[in-house]
Amino acid sequence: MNALDEKEILDNLLKITKWVYKNGSLERKIEFSKYIESIDFIYKIAIIAEKQGHHPKLTSDYKSLFIQLTTHDVRGVSQKDFQLAKAIDAIEL
């Protein structure tokens, strides 16, 4: 697996419109109405991440969740990140 170049990243972003490419990673912020909802969402992400063998950086702050995706092995964004982003987007809020 290789890191994607900027054009490949931008082309793939067209398929996951809730995400942005910033600071060398794919990023998404989600707001929840209750703290427990954010924790439940983190748990659902953890299950998917374990199955894919690819783990995001998750930052929880009360009722918001900040997600960052990069592939450390290639020192950049790869197709693994886009696959995980699509799976996260499929989780019902």
Helices and strands as residue ranges (DSSP letters): H 6-13, E 20-22, E 25-31, H 35-52, E 57-61, E 64-69, G 72-74, H 79-89
